[in-house]
Amino acid sequence: MSQEVVVTAVFHPVPGQRAALGAVLESVIPDVHEEAGCLLYALHEAGGDTLVLIEKWESRELLAAHQRADAVARLNAEAAELLQSPPEVVTMSALPCGHQTKGQL
């Protein structure tokens, strides 16, 4: 059985484009929530204009399918001119410890 995967994707918008970038991110979220294996796909503010998607997927295989999905292609196309640089994406596997529900995402 594959292990669940957590992903963070940090977005730095071009100055003055935070609202436009947020709208693009928000527009793809409903489609991503319907994808196989999506356990969590949530948008957060991280101070200043920085936006962060926190994701959780059932497996690396289903995450890979998400990365090829129409919603991601649409996000990449619509956000390209709104970003200072490519998103900073980190993919992680949990190392559960401590309390059963508090020690992992």
VODREN-487107 format. One record per residue (C-alpha): residue in three letters; x, y, z; residue number from 1. Coordinates in nm, 3 decimals, padded with zeros to 5 digits. Layout:
<recs>
<rec ALA <X Y Z> NUM>
...
</recs>
This chain:
<recs>
<rec MET <00.000 00.000 00.000> 1>
<rec SER <00.130 00.346 -00.088> 2>
<rec GLN <00.193 00.603 00.181> 3>
<rec GLU <00.002 00.932 00.187> 4>
<rec VAL <00.192 01.235 00.056> 5>
<rec VAL <00.185 01.596 00.177> 6>
<rec VAL <00.276 01.880 -00.058> 7>
<rec THR <00.330 02.251 -00.008> 8>
<rec ALA <00.331 02.486 -00.305> 9>
<rec VAL <00.440 02.845 -00.227> 10>
<rec PHE <00.340 03.119 -00.472> 11>
<rec HIS <00.500 03.465 -00.487> 12>
<rec PRO <00.287 03.696 -00.702> 13>
<rec VAL <00.412 03.986 -00.906> 14>
<rec PRO <00.354 04.304 -00.699> 15>
<rec GLY <-00.006 04.411 -00.732> 16>
<rec GLN <-00.123 04.070 -00.863> 17>
<rec ARG <-00.203 03.890 -00.536> 18>
<rec ALA <-00.581 03.916 -00.586> 19>
<rec ALA <-00.560 03.793 -00.945> 20>
<rec LEU <-00.337 03.501 -00.845> 21>
<rec GLY <-00.570 03.416 -00.556> 22>
<rec ALA <-00.865 03.410 -00.796> 23>
<rec VAL <-00.682 03.170 -01.029> 24>
<rec LEU <-00.592 02.939 -00.741> 25>
<rec GLU <-00.945 02.948 -00.603> 26>
<rec SER <-01.090 02.869 -00.947> 27>
<rec VAL <-00.912 02.532 -00.973> 28>
<rec ILE <-00.976 02.413 -00.618> 29>
<rec PRO <-01.325 02.264 -00.678> 30>
<rec ASP <-01.192 02.057 -00.971> 31>
<rec VAL <-00.892 01.935 -00.770> 32>
<rec HIS <-01.118 01.837 -00.479> 33>
<rec GLU <-01.295 01.598 -00.721> 34>
<rec GLU <-00.971 01.428 -00.834> 35>
<rec ALA <-00.902 01.072 -00.723> 36>
<rec GLY <-00.677 01.063 -00.419> 37>
<rec CYS <-00.722 01.425 -00.307> 38>
<rec LEU <-00.749 01.428 00.072> 39>
<rec LEU <-00.669 01.797 00.122> 40>
<rec TYR <-00.611 02.092 -00.111> 41>
<rec ALA <-00.632 02.412 00.090> 42>
<rec LEU <-00.521 02.769 00.016> 43>
<rec HIS <-00.347 02.977 00.286> 44>
<rec GLU <-00.190 03.320 00.327> 45>
<rec ALA <00.169 03.320 00.451> 46>
<rec GLY <00.230 03.687 00.516> 47>
<rec GLY <00.267 03.967 00.269> 48>
<rec ASP <00.135 03.859 -00.068> 49>
<rec THR <00.260 03.499 -00.041> 50>
<rec LEU <00.001 03.225 -00.098> 51>
<rec VAL <00.049 02.859 -00.009> 52>
<rec LEU <-00.139 02.549 -00.116> 53>
<rec ILE <-00.122 02.269 00.138> 54>
<rec GLU <-00.212 01.936 -00.017> 55>
<rec LYS <-00.250 01.578 00.095> 56>
<rec TRP <-00.277 01.287 -00.147> 57>
<rec GLU <-00.351 00.917 -00.094> 58>
<rec SER <-00.035 00.814 -00.280> 59>
<rec ARG <00.252 00.937 -00.496> 60>
<rec GLU <00.083 00.772 -00.794> 61>
<rec LEU <-00.235 00.975 -00.747> 62>
<rec LEU <-00.029 01.290 -00.688> 63>
<rec ALA <00.146 01.224 -01.020> 64>
<rec ALA <-00.194 01.192 -01.190> 65>
<rec HIS <-00.296 01.526 -01.035> 66>
<rec GLN <00.018 01.688 -01.173> 67>
<rec ARG <-00.094 01.584 -01.524> 68>
<rec ALA <-00.457 01.689 -01.472> 69>
<rec ASP <-00.642 01.963 -01.659> 70>
<rec ALA <-00.679 02.173 -01.342> 71>
<rec VAL <-00.301 02.194 -01.298> 72>
<rec ALA <-00.249 02.277 -01.666> 73>
<rec ARG <-00.509 02.553 -01.637> 74>
<rec LEU <-00.348 02.683 -01.315> 75>
<rec ASN <-00.003 02.690 -01.474> 76>
<rec ALA <-00.127 02.870 -01.785> 77>
<rec GLU <-00.338 03.130 -01.605> 78>
<rec ALA <-00.085 03.200 -01.327> 79>
<rec ALA <00.230 03.223 -01.543> 80>
<rec GLU <00.221 03.601 -01.587> 81>
<rec LEU <00.113 03.659 -01.227> 82>
<rec LEU <00.417 03.497 -01.061> 83>
<rec GLN <00.758 03.643 -00.978> 84>
<rec SER <00.908 03.292 -01.003> 85>
<rec PRO <00.789 02.932 -01.036> 86>
<rec PRO <00.608 02.798 -00.729> 87>
<rec GLU <00.830 02.642 -00.462> 88>
<rec VAL <00.695 02.287 -00.436> 89>
<rec VAL <00.798 02.045 -00.160> 90>
<rec THR <00.670 01.686 -00.150> 91>
<rec MET <00.685 01.507 00.186> 92>
<rec SER <00.611 01.173 00.350> 93>
<rec ALA <00.497 01.181 00.710> 94>
<rec LEU <00.709 01.052 00.998> 95>
<rec PRO <00.427 01.016 01.253> 96>
<rec CYS <00.526 01.058 01.615> 97>
<rec GLY <00.374 01.165 01.943> 98>
<rec HIS <-00.003 01.187 01.965> 99>
<rec GLN <-00.180 00.967 01.709> 100>
<rec THR <-00.382 01.252 01.555> 101>
<rec LYS <-00.157 01.549 01.633> 102>
<rec GLY <00.167 01.395 01.516> 103>
<rec GLN <00.084 01.388 01.144> 104>
<rec LEU <-00.102 01.592 00.888> 105>
</recs>
